[in-house]
């Protein structure tokens, strides 16, 4: 059972869904600056970490890099 719970595909699924929602929001809102984008993401997704919001911003900007 422990192996199933730690499976990357299961644990990453909610993150991927949230990442997709954050990216769609940025496409819709079209913030004028990175700071505005991060404020928008924080307001809409207060439960996400700064690391995840930055990753969504990078993905939106086409500058996606792995963050560990």
N, C-alpha and C positions, 0 to 999 in steps of 0.2 A: 504494500500500500504506500509506503513512504516513497518508493521509486516513482510511482505514478504522480504523486503530488509535487515532486521536484522536477518533473519533466519540463524542459524549456518551452515546448509548444503550448503546454497548459498554462504555465506561469506568465508567458509573454503575451498571450491572447488579449487580456484586458488592456495591457499597455499599448498594444498595437491598435486596438479599437479607440482608445483615448487619443492616441497620437493622430489617428485619422480624423477624429472629430476636431482636434485642435488645429490641424492643418486646414481643414475645410472652413473653420471659423476665420482663420487668417485670410483665406482666399476671398471670403465674403466681405469681411470688414475692411480689408486693404489698408492696414495701418500705415501712417506716414513715416514712422521710424521704428527702429528695433525696440526702443524703450516703450513706445505706445503699444507695440505688439505684445511685449511681455506683460504690461499692465492689463491688456485685454485678456490674455490667457490666464493671468492670475485671478481676475474677477470671475471669469467663466469656469475655471477649473481650479478652485482653491485647494483641493485635495492633492493636486499633483506637485511634484518636487520642482524646484528651480531647474534642475538638470533636465527633467523631461520637457519643461517649457522651452528651454534653450534648444533642445533637440528638435522640437516641433518648429521653432523659428528657423533653425538651420535647414530643416527639410523643406519648409515653405520657400526659403530663399535660394534653394538649390545648392546649398553649401553643406550638405549633410556629411558629418564625420562621426565615427563611432565615439561615444562618450562612455567611459567606464568608471 
